Amino acid sequence: MTAQLDPTVQEFVDALNANDQDRFYAVLTDDATMSDDGVERDLAQWTGAEIFDSNARMRIESIGDNGTELVADYTNSRWGSMRTTWRFVLRDGKVSRFETGQA
């Protein structure tokens, strides 16, 4: 059986790839947090700069931990392409935290 993303994580990825801010923020809890390369970041500022203002896209390479971890080729107009890891904490069907960094 091929590993699949948790449906909530899949929605996060789909919203990111569609550059759909409303859809993206709808999948996050109101108090969601995140880190990038181990550093806590302001979620709204980071997602604005690294996702929406830079037309980010991710192509999933592998999936782990019951669909809540992934490795992806992440591309945006700010940094180009890089191999990244993503880990998600879910609560009540939404993402309460995500951690990303270079793989």
Backbone hydrogen bonds in HBPLUS format (Angstrom, degrees):
<---DONOR---> <-ACCEPTOR-->    atom                        ^
c    i                          cat <-CA-CA->   ^        H-A-AA   ^      H-
h    n   atom  resd res      DA  || num        DHA   H-A  angle D-A-AA Bond
n    s   type  num  typ     dist DA aas  dist angle  dist       angle   num
A0006-ASP N   A0067-GLY O   3.03 MM  61  4.57 174.9  2.03 111.3 109.9     1
A0009-VAL N   A0006-ASP O   2.99 MM   3  5.22 114.8  2.43 106.0 121.8     2
A0010-GLN N   A0006-ASP O   2.84 MM   4  6.11 158.6  1.88 159.9 167.3     3
A0011-GLU N   A0007-PRO O   3.00 MM   4  6.20 151.0  2.09 140.1 147.0     4
A0012-PHE N   A0008-THR O   3.07 MM   4  6.37 150.8  2.15 142.9 150.6     5
A0013-VAL N   A0009-VAL O   2.95 MM   4  6.27 163.9  1.98 156.2 159.1     6
A0014-ASP N   A0010-GLN O   2.82 MM   4  6.03 165.5  1.84 152.9 157.5     7
A0015-ALA N   A0011-GLU O   2.87 MM   4  5.95 161.2  1.91 148.1 153.2     8
A0016-LEU N   A0012-PHE O   2.94 MM   4  6.13 159.4  1.99 149.2 155.2     9
A0017-ASN N   A0013-VAL O   2.87 MM   4  6.08 170.6  1.88 156.7 159.1    10
A0018-ALA N   A0014-ASP O   2.95 MM   4  6.08 136.3  2.15 139.3 151.0    11
A0020-ASP N   A0015-ALA O   3.08 MM   5  5.28 167.2  2.09 156.4 157.1    12
A0019-ASN N   A0016-LEU O   2.95 MM   3  5.05 155.3  2.01 106.4 114.4    13
A0024-PHE N   A0020-ASP O   2.88 MM   4  6.04 157.1  1.93 152.8 160.4    14
A0025-TYR N   A0021-GLN O   2.87 MM   4  6.04 176.3  1.88 160.6 160.2    15
A0026-ALA N   A0022-ASP O   3.01 MM   4  6.08 140.5  2.17 140.7 151.7    16
A0027-VAL N   A0024-PHE O   3.14 MM   3  5.60 148.8  2.24 109.1 117.5    17
A0028-LEU N   A0025-TYR O   3.19 MM   3  5.24 158.4  2.24 102.7 109.3    18
A0095-VAL N   A0027-VAL O   2.80 MM  68  6.15 166.8  1.81 159.0 161.2    19
A0029-THR N   A0095-VAL O   2.93 MM  66  5.95 158.1  1.98 143.7 142.3    20
A0032-ALA N   A0029-THR O   3.19 MM   3  5.08 157.5  2.25 114.3 111.1    21
A0033-THR N   A0096-SER O   3.03 MM  63  6.45 147.6  2.14 135.0 140.7    22
A0098-PHE N   A0033-THR O   3.12 MM  65  6.72 145.5  2.25 143.9 153.2    23
A0041-ARG N   A0034-MET O   3.18 MM   7  6.03 170.2  2.19 144.9 144.5    24
A0035-SER N   A0098-PHE O   3.12 MM  63  6.75 141.4  2.28 143.2 153.0    25
A0100-THR N   A0035-SER O   2.97 MM  65  6.27 165.4  1.99 149.5 153.3    26
A0036-ASP N   A0039-VAL O   2.93 MM   3  5.31 156.4  1.98 144.3 145.2    27
A0039-VAL N   A0036-ASP O   3.05 MM   3  5.31 165.0  2.07 113.2 118.0    28
A0037-ASP N   A0100-THR O   2.79 MM  63  6.21 154.8  1.85 139.9 148.3    29
A0046-TRP N   A0042-ASP O   2.85 MM   4  5.94 171.9  1.86 165.8 168.6    30
A0047-THR N   A0043-LEU O   2.88 MM   4  5.94 172.6  1.89 155.8 158.4    31
A0048-GLY N   A0044-ALA O   3.02 MM   4  5.99 150.9  2.11 138.1 146.5    32
A0049-ALA N   A0045-GLN O   3.05 MM   4  6.27 170.7  2.06 153.4 154.9    33
A0050-GLU N   A0046-TRP O   2.73 MM   4  5.67 169.6  1.74 162.5 166.1    34
A0051-ILE N   A0047-THR O   2.95 MM   4  5.00 141.5  2.10 123.7 130.9    35
A0052-PHE N   A0047-THR O   3.00 MM   5  6.42 154.5  2.06 160.1 166.5    36
A0053-ASP N   A0048-GLY O   2.71 MM   5  5.57 158.6  1.76 160.8 165.5    37
A0056-ALA N   A0051-ILE O   2.95 MM   5  4.65 171.4  1.96 141.8 144.0    38
A0077-SER N   A0054-SER O   2.84 MM  23  4.91 169.7  1.85 141.0 144.1    39
A0057-ARG N   A0075-THR O   2.81 MM  18  5.32 142.8  1.95 151.9 162.9    40
A0075-THR N   A0057-ARG O   2.87 MM  18  5.32 168.8  1.88 159.8 163.5    41
A0059-ARG N   A0073-ASP O   2.93 MM  14  5.12 156.9  1.98 138.5 146.0    42
A0073-ASP N   A0059-ARG O   2.84 MM  14  5.12 160.9  1.87 150.1 150.3    43
A0061-GLU N   A0071-VAL O   2.72 MM  10  5.48 168.7  1.73 149.4 152.2    44
A0062-SER N   A0071-VAL O   3.23 MM   9  5.22 158.1  2.28 137.2 139.1    45
A0071-VAL N   A0062-SER O   2.96 MM   9  5.22 155.6  2.02 140.6 143.7    46
A0064-GLY N   A0069-GLU O   2.84 MM   5  4.98 167.4  1.86 136.1 137.0    47
A0067-GLY N   A0064-GLY O   3.01 MM   3  5.47 129.9  2.26 110.9 124.1    48
A0069-GLU N   A0064-GLY O   3.20 MM   5  4.98 142.3  2.35 143.7 135.3    49
A0068-THR N   A0065-ASP O   3.14 MM   3  5.60 156.3  2.20 113.4 120.2    50
A0088-PHE N   A0068-THR O   2.88 MM  20  5.23 152.4  1.95 164.0 167.8    51
A0070-LEU N   A0086-TRP O   2.89 MM  16  5.26 153.4  1.96 149.4 155.0    52
A0086-TRP N   A0070-LEU O   2.85 MM  16  5.26 147.9  1.96 158.8 160.3    53
A0072-ALA N   A0084-THR O   2.84 MM  12  5.34 159.2  1.88 150.1 157.3    54
A0084-THR N   A0072-ALA O   2.78 MM  12  5.34 169.4  1.79 163.2 166.9    55
A0074-TYR N   A0082-MET O   2.78 MM   8  5.38 164.2  1.80 170.1 164.5    56
A0082-MET N   A0074-TYR O   2.86 MM   8  5.38 144.0  1.99 143.4 155.1    57
A0076-ASN N   A0080-GLY O   3.04 MM   4  5.24 151.7  2.12 130.4 136.2    58
A0080-GLY N   A0076-ASN O   2.88 MM   4  5.24 145.2  2.01 147.6 155.3    59
A0103-ALA N   A0083-ARG O   2.79 MM  20  5.45 172.7  1.79 130.4 131.8    60
A0085-THR N   A0101-GLY O   2.78 MM  16  5.52 157.8  1.83 158.8 166.5    61
A0101-GLY N   A0085-THR O   3.19 MM  16  5.52 136.0  2.40 145.4 148.8    62
A0087-ARG N   A0099-GLU O   2.86 MM  12  5.16 149.5  1.95 146.9 156.2    63
A0099-GLU N   A0087-ARG O   2.88 MM  12  5.16 153.4  1.95 146.7 154.9    64
A0089-VAL N   A0097-ARG O   2.83 MM   8  5.04 160.8  1.87 152.6 152.4    65
A0096-SER N   A0089-VAL O   2.80 MM   7  5.65 158.1  1.85 150.9 158.1    66
A0097-ARG N   A0089-VAL O   3.37 MM   8  5.04 147.7  2.48 138.8 135.3    67
A0091-ARG N   A0094-LYS O   2.82 MM   3  5.39 158.1  1.87 151.9 159.4    68
A0094-LYS N   A0091-ARG O   3.01 MM   3  5.39 149.4  2.11 112.4 121.6    69
